[in-house]
Every structure is written in C-alpha cells, then in structure tokens.
Amino acid sequence: MDVNRATAAAVIRMENLSKHYPVRQNVRQWLSREHRVVRAVDDLSLTVKRGEILGLAGESGSGKTTTGEMIVRLQEPTSGSISVDGHPLDAASRTDRKRFRREVQMIFQDPYETLNPRFTVYQTVAESLRIHGFRDRGEIARRVLECLEIAELKPATEYLHRFPHELSGGQRQRVAIARAMVLEPKVLIADEPVSMLDVSIRADILNLLKRLRERMGLTMIYISHDLATIKYLCDRIAVMYLGKLVELGPADAVIGQPQHPYTRVLVASVPVADPDYARADIDVDDAPPDQIDLPPGCRFAPRCPYAREACNACDHRLHERRPDQFSACLFTADQWQPR
Amino acid sequence: MQAAQEQAPSPASASASASASPPPRAHHSQSLAALFSANLRQDRLALTGVVLLTFFLVVGIFAESLAPHGPRERHYDDAGRIRRLEPPSLAHPFGTTDVGRDIFSQVILGTRTALIVGFLAALLVTLVGAVVGIVAGYYGGWPDAVLMRIVDFFYAIPFIPFAIVLAAILQPSIWNIILAVSLLTWRTVARIVRSQVLSIAQRPYIKAARVAGAGHTRIMTRYILPNVLPLVLLEMAFMVNWAIMAEASIAFLGFGDPRLTSWGQILHLNFVSGYWRIAWWWTVPPGLAIILLLLSIFFVARALEAVVDPRLRNR
C-alpha cells in the first residue's frame, strides 16, 4: 500500500507528522508521570502533487488547521517531517528559512482579522516584499499593483490607500491573497478562506483561487469543513478525524462513494452542491469527541453507526478501496452493518 | 537580499502599464488626534480638561517670568517689619507665609516642579512598562513568567516607605522622586500592556506577518507596538497624575528637595509652622492647584480612553 505513489511530482510531502499539545495537569498526575497530551495531529503521512488542489476536510478539532500551520511553520511538529519541493523544513539555515517563507504562503479564515488595521492596502502588500529585502520603491510599487490586479482588485490604484476597515470582507480576503501572491509562492495554504464570507462572494473567491493555480502554477491545500466548496475547488480530498487521516481520494469519489463511515456522516451532514445526490440518513451520536481520552482502536468507533468489536484493533492504516481512494476503515462499504 | 530580487521573475504581465513610481504616502484616516479632537466637540469635561491643562502648561513653562518674586524672598512693609501671614492683597494675591514670602510666586514655581515630575516619571514608566509588557506578552513562556514575577515583586513594595528610604539613602531631590515613582509604577503599565499584547499576538495578521517571514523585532515594532500605542498613551496620562500626586505626598511629608519649590513643600512648611489653622490662603492655593491639575489630566485621559475604547464614547 503506497499512498504516496506519485512521489516524483510531490511538492509537499508529510511523513509521520504529529503535533501533540501537553495538557495542564495537577501535581498528582504529574508525579505519576501520566503525561497527557492532545493529539491534534497524529502520525499523518500525505503528499500533494505539483499543481494539485488538495482539500483537507474535517470538523473542528480534527487537526486540519494544525496541519496547515505546520506546513507554513507557524507551529513546529512534535515529530515527523515535512518537505516542500524536496527540501526538508527542519534543520534549515536562516537563509533557507527565508527562502522557504517565499515559497509557502497562507491565507486565513477571518477576513476582518487577517489584515493589520494600521496598514493601508499598499503597506500590507508591500510589507511582504520589504521583509524579503526589496528596497527599490518603484519595483515594490509595480509588484504591489500587479498583485492587486491578479487578486482582481481593480482598478488597483483605487485601493492602495484604503485601510482594512474601509473594505468589505471579500475585498479584504483579496488583499490577503495579494499579500501572499506577491512573494510568488509555489505553495498556498488556504485555511477556510471563504467560510466567513457572504455566500454570494464565496464563488468569486473560489474561482480566483482556481485561476491562480493556472496562472501562477500554484499547488494548494484548501482547508475547510465545507464539503461543498471542497468539491467545487479540489482535485483530491483528505478527510481527517481527531488528528488521523481517515480517507483520501479523488474529490468526486470521496463525496460520491465515501469509503469511511465518518466521511459518509460528513457528506450527509453538510449541504452538497448536487441536488440529485441521494443523501444517506445516518444516525450518529453527536456528542463532541473527547480529544484527550481517545479510544484504543479506531477513533471514530464510539460515534460510528457500524462499529464492532474488531474496530478496537484498528490502527488507522489506509486501505485502497477503489482506484486511488484510500480509507482507514477496516471494512469495505458493503460490509458496514448498523449496530 | 540582492540575490532574491534578481531571481524573482515578474508575477504576471497583468499591468505593464502600472505606474512605476511609488504611490504617495497615505495619511492615517483614523488617527488618534483626529478622533480626539472630534470627541472634544461633544465632551464638555474633556474640553475643560484641555483648557485647564493648557493653562497649567503655560504657567509651568513661563513660571520664571510669571512669578513676581523669588520663592524665598522676604517682604517688608514700609516700617521695615516682615509681612508675616498677611491675607491676600493686591501686592500678594495669595498672601504671605509666616516668614513673609510670597505664596503666589511659590505656587507658580511649584507648577513647573509638578509638571516636570509628572511628565518625566510618566515617560520613564510607560517606556519601561511598555517594553516589558510587549516582550512578556509576545514571547510568552519563560520570559513572560520571569518578567511577571518581577512585576509581582514590585507590586508588593509600598510606595511611601520606599520613597522615604530612597530619599534617605540618596539625596532628597526630585530626581529621586522620579526614580522612586518610575521604579514602582512601571509594573502597572507592564501588566496592562501585556494583557493587550496577549490578545493581539494571537490575531491572524500576526500569523500572516510570520508566514511572510517577518522577524520578532519587526513584528513587535511594526505590528504590536502601533496597536497598543493608544493604550500606552492612555496609561501614560494616568501615570502623569499618579506621579504628581506621589511627588506632592513625599514633599508634604518633608522628604522632598528642600531647595526646590513644590506644592507639596508649600503645604509641608505650612503644616510644620502650625499656621494651617488660621492661614487658609496658605493652604488653599497649593491644594486647589493640585486638585485642578489632577482633574484636568484626568478629564483628558478619560477623553483619550473614550477614543481608545469606542464602547465608552457615549457615556
């Protein structure tokens, strides 16, 4: 079983990536060396191919944002490795790190908090260039204008001297995109970029992201809980649950023929942009999962409608159930039986 | 970084026609000063505060020329007797002391002392407090723990005994009072700034700056400082008040600089002479001056606070 088959074209490669957060403990627990952790991301291996848009799906607490933040090095992994374009991120020298910062950029969820309220649009976008040593004011101005136009803020000169509070949510997200694109990155991590925008604006931003891939040759990870936007934008989907990768495959296949019960629940629970889609009516225990006291085997087992004894021995290894579609469930979809 | 500049190809040919000259610098549309002056038009108290404070500043700056007499100059009547404890008159608007000194001149010269102590101490306090607060709040972890334990330590020290001991060990002078005030009040600013920084440091725009490659120093000076600056200015205004009050208290107790006229010292001499029971003109002017100056700064600070925190604007 080799999930990371297309190794030659891999731009982002994560191997056994984990992020554990220590939990505040009382003295007795500390003395008994019962060191408890939240396994936000647990032993994740995943590759993203050049020019691909990978959707990272899952509910809050599934570890999708943590994964994204580890790729841009906002957080250091507890263990495991990430490499971008063949360069491992750890053990990078100062100059390597700075070069890396240009290659991997990120856009964030909250358009109202993503821009420094005291910078104008021009200052915001130019700041990225200044950090990377650009000094020629003419050069900076030219690049800023270009990127604002690429982000479809037209005419760019109208926006240059505006402050974030003078812009709409969609315009702010475009400024954030321009700020990321001005460094000409190879990889863009988009963390829920449209979830706080008006529905009418979402499609515009998603289309912009699509065009960016064509135009700039971007490789993208699109992080979202919203399967509808993932399906619209992404080539492949990786579904995470409590820090584990549970399903990975082509977007249409994962949403049309989910091979993991959790994906199925997820598909059933969110609106799908396809009116003909026959929605499965699945009864699932909706108690929020405990992120510290994890079940011994499959993490989804306590909420899974098809859980059985064998699930306690599940090791979350991925099985190829359909072409290029992998699931961590021990059973194939036709073996699922309600408890 | 020259290399980086050469490597980078143009992102696209979207706007070859785009102007190559840097755009003119924008002025800050939401500047604190603009908001403050707009606020003044509605807030009568703030306006009163600004007028009063301006008056005190003018008096303080031109104290030497405004004071008709020297603070220690003794005044004699035509018969050559000292004008002891004279109530206010045209020649001495605030009357005279028990040794025939002009209280009006003393109060005017005391204004300068109060303002120097107030503003210098506040400047020092906010400078140290803001740096400590920003560093502690931004880095977190052990730098935060160490700095905050030091802050706790300084919270435990009572001000007046500390200032007295400091005056006893060093020379009694306003510089030592400024030092004592600064040593003991930076903690408050540090704590307030830290709590604000803790929340700012988690904002996505800080993350975005890190992703763009900004270093810690750049983030602290270009992102965090401008966003806590309104709060720092506000704290500074409150600290001016605190320092003036502290100087007056120390001087009243008699631990101030004996060579320097200050409002606290006028009250001190009044008190030890024992004439405070009868010479109301000796107590009221310095007392009123302290009250009015503190009030004016408080009103200004309050108006500043309303600008910093929009929720307070309509109170």
Contacts between the chains, C-beta under 8 A, distances in Angstrom:
chain1	res1	chain2	res2	distance
A	69	B	207	7.8
A	72	B	211	5.0
A	74	B	207	5.7
A	74	B	210	6.1
A	74	B	211	6.6
A	97	B	213	7.9
A	98	B	4	8.0
A	98	B	213	5.6
A	99	B	4	7.7
A	101	B	211	7.0
A	101	B	212	6.6
A	101	B	213	3.4
A	102	B	4	7.5
A	102	B	213	7.2
A	104	B	211	7.8
A	105	B	211	6.1
A	105	B	212	7.5
A	106	B	207	7.6
A	106	B	208	7.3
A	106	B	211	4.8
A	108	B	204	4.2
A	108	B	207	6.6
A	108	B	208	6.4
A	109	B	204	7.3
A	110	B	204	5.7
A	113	B	203	5.2
A	113	B	204	4.7
A	113	B	205	6.4
A	114	B	204	4.5
A	114	B	205	5.8
A	114	B	208	5.9
A	115	B	205	5.6
A	115	B	208	7.8
A	116	B	205	4.6
A	116	B	209	7.5
A	116	B	223	5.8
A	116	B	227	7.7
A	117	B	205	7.8
A	117	B	227	7.1
A	118	B	28	7.6
A	118	B	226	4.7
A	118	B	227	6.4
A	120	B	26	5.0
A	122	B	23	5.8
A	122	B	26	7.4
A	127	B	209	7.4
A	127	B	212	6.8
A	127	B	214	7.6
A	127	B	222	7.8
A	128	B	212	4.4
A	128	B	213	7.6
A	131	B	212	5.4
A	131	B	213	4.8
A	131	B	214	5.2
A	131	B	218	7.0
A	132	B	1	6.5
A	132	B	4	5.6
A	132	B	213	6.2
A	133	B	1	2.2
A	133	B	2	7.4
A	133	B	4	5.4
A	133	B	5	6.6
A	134	B	1	7.7
A	134	B	4	7.9
A	134	B	5	6.0
A	136	B	5	7.7
A	137	B	21	7.8
A	137	B	22	3.7
A	138	B	20	4.6
A	138	B	21	6.0
A	138	B	22	6.3
A	139	B	5	7.5
A	139	B	20	8.0
A	140	B	22	6.8
A	141	B	18	7.8
A	141	B	19	6.8
A	141	B	20	6.5
A	141	B	21	6.5
A	141	B	22	4.4
A	141	B	23	6.0
A	142	B	18	5.7
A	142	B	19	7.9
A	142	B	20	5.2
A	143	B	10	7.5
A	143	B	11	6.9
A	145	B	15	5.6
A	145	B	18	4.0
A	145	B	19	7.1
A	146	B	10	7.0
A	146	B	11	5.6
A	146	B	12	6.2
A	146	B	14	5.1
A	146	B	15	5.4
A	146	B	18	6.3
A	147	B	11	6.2
A	149	B	14	4.4
A	149	B	15	5.0
A	149	B	18	7.6
A	150	B	11	6.4
A	150	B	12	5.8
A	150	B	14	5.6
A	156	B	15	7.1
A	156	B	18	7.3
A	157	B	19	7.5
A	157	B	23	7.5
A	160	B	23	5.1
A	160	B	26	7.7
A	161	B	23	7.0
A	161	B	26	3.8
A	163	B	29	5.9
A	163	B	30	6.7
A	165	B	30	7.2
A	166	B	29	7.4
A	176	B	208	7.0
A	179	B	208	6.8
A	179	B	212	7.0
A	180	B	211	7.8
A	181	B	11	6.5
A	182	B	11	7.2
A	183	B	212	7.0
A	184	B	8	6.1
A	184	B	9	7.4
A	184	B	11	5.4
A	215	B	12	6.3
A	216	B	11	6.9
A	216	B	12	7.6
